[in-house]
Amino acid sequence: MQTVSHLHSSLYFFNRRNTINPDRWTKMQSSYQLHFAVRPSTYKFLMPVPPTRLCAIPNGDDGYPSVPVLEENTNTNHAPNSEPETLFSKWSPPRYLWRALTVPILTGQVIIRTIKGKVHWRNTIQQLERVGPRSLGVCLLTSAFVGMAFTIQFVREFTRLGLNRSIGGVLALAFSRELSPVVTSIVVAGRIGSAFAAELGTMQVSEQTDTLRVLGADPVDYLVTPRVIASCIALPFLTLMCFTMGLASSALLADSVYGISINIILDSAQRALRAWDIISAMIKSQVFGAIISVVSCAWGVTTLGGAKGVGESTTSAVVISLVGIFMADFALSYLFFQGAGDSLKSCV
């Protein structure tokens, strides 16, 4: 209830603690009294007071608790305060889902920017040196031991069957069609893919990618496109060198341990190989390089959670890259090599 009095034509507010002059106004916390002074009588009016939520906080100044207003309902037209919730209003896609969607989006951006010529060539050359020459040693070493391991299995079985002249052809076909591109891609995924994911993940959590945008540089042009181009160019050459090293190590082991001449191995390999075998290996390695670079970069730029998130993104990027390599290898092999083959007819 509000009390209004009329006295000496003066207007003032008051409570138990203070009195305010007519030219100064204050908002009372609980209820307020508006007085117009009149000699004969006092008029009382009922005025609605907007509801407020209050909480008392001890005040050490005067011994009385102060009552600050926490929330005031200013909704005078009784309209709803919030929009009605829909079915997907509180739903957010899982992290693996929007990360998976990042891969085709990033691939499309790289293709469009490459066609338009928006490529940072200096950074591309640096990444090409990193993916190619710096990865050559570990790739050659891996291929040499894989070739010798397969030679042991093939020589034992083919010698018992009297098919010594077919050993070189079988090894050449196995290396050119499957082993060389897959082994090279696995090594590059472990060495280069993890580095891509860790670098871009660190730049993402430390907001360096936002700094590039502020400086007017597109992170896709500067960071992603050079890595994808470098991987697609370097992996075919690495695959070709790994094929040569694997076949050479197999011939040396067969000659020195099992007594099968190097000339027999190389002649059998020459008879069995076709140009399409080498071309298919190059195509496979290019596809594998694109998978490694795009997945690693996508996982890097979507990293969250600081140093822990960087480690998780790196591990996940390598695992997803390997799974993608094996799936793509099956699809390409099924596409390239259908029907019965006759490559070993001339080696028997």
Solvent accessible surface area in square Angstrom, and as a share of the most:
residue,aa,sasa,rsa
1,M,148,0.66
2,Q,1,0.00
3,T,27,0.16
4,V,17,0.10
5,S,18,0.12
6,H,76,0.34
7,L,76,0.38
8,H,135,0.60
9,S,98,0.63
10,S,42,0.27
11,L,45,0.22
12,Y,64,0.24
13,F,20,0.08
14,F,66,0.27
15,N,56,0.29
16,R,183,0.67
17,R,132,0.48
18,N,72,0.37
19,T,97,0.56
20,I,19,0.10
21,N,86,0.44
22,P,77,0.48
23,D,117,0.61
24,R,154,0.56
25,W,158,0.55
26,T,57,0.33
27,K,133,0.56
28,M,28,0.12
29,Q,80,0.36
30,S,82,0.53
31,S,65,0.42
32,Y,67,0.25
33,Q,68,0.30
34,L,38,0.19
35,H,25,0.11
36,F,71,0.30
37,A,2,0.02
38,V,41,0.24
39,R,205,0.75
40,P,118,0.74
41,S,49,0.32
42,T,70,0.41
43,Y,124,0.47
44,K,134,0.57
45,F,106,0.44
46,L,140,0.69
47,M,82,0.37
48,P,129,0.81
49,V,63,0.36
50,P,66,0.42
51,P,93,0.59
52,T,47,0.27
53,R,166,0.61
54,L,74,0.37
55,C,47,0.28
56,A,74,0.57
57,I,87,0.44
58,P,124,0.78
59,N,45,0.23
60,G,81,0.78
61,D,131,0.68
62,D,61,0.32
63,G,68,0.65
64,Y,112,0.42
65,P,69,0.43
66,S,38,0.24
67,V,53,0.31
68,P,48,0.30
69,V,54,0.31
70,L,117,0.58
71,E,98,0.44
72,E,53,0.24
73,N,80,0.41
74,T,103,0.60
75,N,45,0.23
76,T,119,0.69
77,N,113,0.58
78,H,168,0.75
79,A,43,0.34
80,P,120,0.75
81,N,138,0.71
82,S,88,0.57
83,E,151,0.68
84,P,121,0.76
85,E,124,0.55
86,T,98,0.57
87,L,154,0.76
88,F,135,0.56
89,S,65,0.42
90,K,168,0.71
91,W,143,0.50
92,S,83,0.53
93,P,58,0.37
94,P,52,0.33
95,R,87,0.32
96,Y,162,0.62
97,L,70,0.35
98,W,77,0.27
99,R,16,0.06
100,A,52,0.40
101,L,100,0.50
102,T,25,0.14
103,V,36,0.20
104,P,80,0.50
105,I,106,0.54
106,L,10,0.05
107,T,47,0.28
108,G,27,0.26
109,Q,63,0.28
110,V,8,0.05
111,I,94,0.48
112,I,91,0.46
113,R,52,0.19
114,T,57,0.33
115,I,139,0.71
116,K,135,0.57
117,G,48,0.46
118,K,107,0.45
119,V,18,0.10
120,H,69,0.31
121,W,155,0.54
122,R,181,0.66
123,N,13,0.07
124,T,6,0.03
125,I,114,0.58
126,Q,101,0.45
127,Q,15,0.07
128,L,55,0.28
129,E,86,0.38
130,R,47,0.17
131,V,0,0.00
132,G,10,0.09
133,P,90,0.56
134,R,148,0.54
135,S,0,0.00
136,L,50,0.25
137,G,51,0.49
138,V,66,0.38
139,C,1,0.00
140,L,41,0.21
141,L,110,0.55
142,T,42,0.24
143,S,3,0.02
144,A,14,0.11
145,F,123,0.51
146,V,37,0.21
147,G,0,0.00
148,M,55,0.24
149,A,53,0.41
150,F,73,0.31
151,T,0,0.00
152,I,67,0.34
153,Q,104,0.46
154,F,43,0.18
155,V,2,0.01
156,R,127,0.46
157,E,90,0.40
158,F,39,0.16
159,T,67,0.39
160,R,200,0.73
161,L,128,0.64
162,G,58,0.56
163,L,59,0.30
164,N,56,0.29
165,R,148,0.54
166,S,5,0.03
167,I,0,0.00
168,G,0,0.00
169,G,0,0.00
170,V,23,0.14
171,L,0,0.00
172,A,0,0.00
173,L,19,0.09
174,A,25,0.20
175,F,3,0.01
176,S,1,0.01
177,R,60,0.22
178,E,58,0.26
179,L,29,0.15
180,S,2,0.01
181,P,0,0.00
182,V,21,0.12
183,V,22,0.13
184,T,1,0.00
185,S,0,0.00
186,I,64,0.33
187,V,22,0.13
188,V,1,0.00
189,A,0,0.00
190,G,41,0.39
191,R,96,0.35
192,I,2,0.01
193,G,1,0.01
194,S,25,0.16
195,A,24,0.19
196,F,0,0.00
197,A,0,0.00
198,A,34,0.26
199,E,58,0.26
200,L,0,0.00
201,G,0,0.00
202,T,65,0.38
203,M,36,0.16
204,Q,54,0.24
205,V,52,0.30
206,S,58,0.38
207,E,110,0.49
208,Q,83,0.37
209,T,3,0.02
210,D,64,0.33
211,T,71,0.41
212,L,28,0.14
213,R,139,0.51
214,V,126,0.72
215,L,137,0.68
216,G,71,0.68
217,A,36,0.28
218,D,47,0.25
219,P,13,0.08
220,V,20,0.11
221,D,27,0.14
222,Y,80,0.30
223,L,7,0.04
224,V,3,0.02
225,T,0,0.00
226,P,0,0.00
227,R,13,0.05
228,V,12,0.07
229,I,24,0.12
230,A,0,0.00
231,S,1,0.00
232,C,32,0.19
233,I,76,0.39
234,A,5,0.04
235,L,1,0.00
236,P,10,0.06
237,F,120,0.50
238,L,5,0.03
239,T,2,0.01
240,L,72,0.36
241,M,90,0.40
242,C,1,0.00
243,F,21,0.09
244,T,83,0.48
245,M,71,0.32
246,G,0,0.00
247,L,20,0.10
248,A,44,0.34
249,S,9,0.06
250,S,0,0.00
251,A,2,0.02
252,L,106,0.53
253,L,30,0.15
254,A,0,0.00
255,D,62,0.32
256,S,90,0.58
257,V,92,0.53
258,Y,79,0.30
259,G,65,0.62
260,I,11,0.06
261,S,42,0.27
262,I,53,0.27
263,N,115,0.59
264,I,49,0.25
265,I,0,0.00
266,L,84,0.42
267,D,59,0.30
268,S,4,0.03
269,A,4,0.03
270,Q,144,0.64
271,R,125,0.46
272,A,0,0.00
273,L,40,0.20
274,R,114,0.42
275,A,75,0.59
276,W,103,0.36
277,D,2,0.01
278,I,48,0.24
279,I,85,0.43
280,S,1,0.00
281,A,6,0.04
282,M,51,0.23
283,I,61,0.31
284,K,0,0.00
285,S,0,0.00
286,Q,86,0.38
287,V,51,0.29
288,F,0,0.00
289,G,0,0.00
290,A,32,0.24
291,I,38,0.19
292,I,1,0.01
293,S,0,0.00
294,V,9,0.05
295,V,11,0.06
296,S,0,0.00
297,C,0,0.00
298,A,0,0.00
299,W,19,0.07
300,G,0,0.00
301,V,37,0.21
302,T,18,0.10
303,T,1,0.01
304,L,103,0.51
305,G,64,0.61
306,G,32,0.30
307,A,94,0.73
308,K,155,0.65
309,G,3,0.03
310,V,22,0.13
311,G,39,0.38
312,E,89,0.40
313,S,1,0.00
314,T,26,0.15
315,T,88,0.51
316,S,36,0.23
317,A,0,0.00
318,V,29,0.17
319,V,77,0.44
320,I,69,0.35
321,S,1,0.00
322,L,46,0.23
323,V,72,0.41
324,G,18,0.18
325,I,0,0.00
326,F,102,0.43
327,M,130,0.58
328,A,18,0.14
329,D,21,0.11
330,F,146,0.61
331,A,55,0.43
332,L,26,0.13
333,S,24,0.15
334,Y,145,0.55
335,L,118,0.59
336,F,40,0.17
337,F,57,0.24
338,Q,117,0.52
339,G,78,0.75
340,A,111,0.86
341,G,73,0.70
342,D,82,0.42
343,S,13,0.08
344,L,64,0.32
345,K,154,0.65
346,S,55,0.36
347,C,5,0.03
348,V,129,0.74
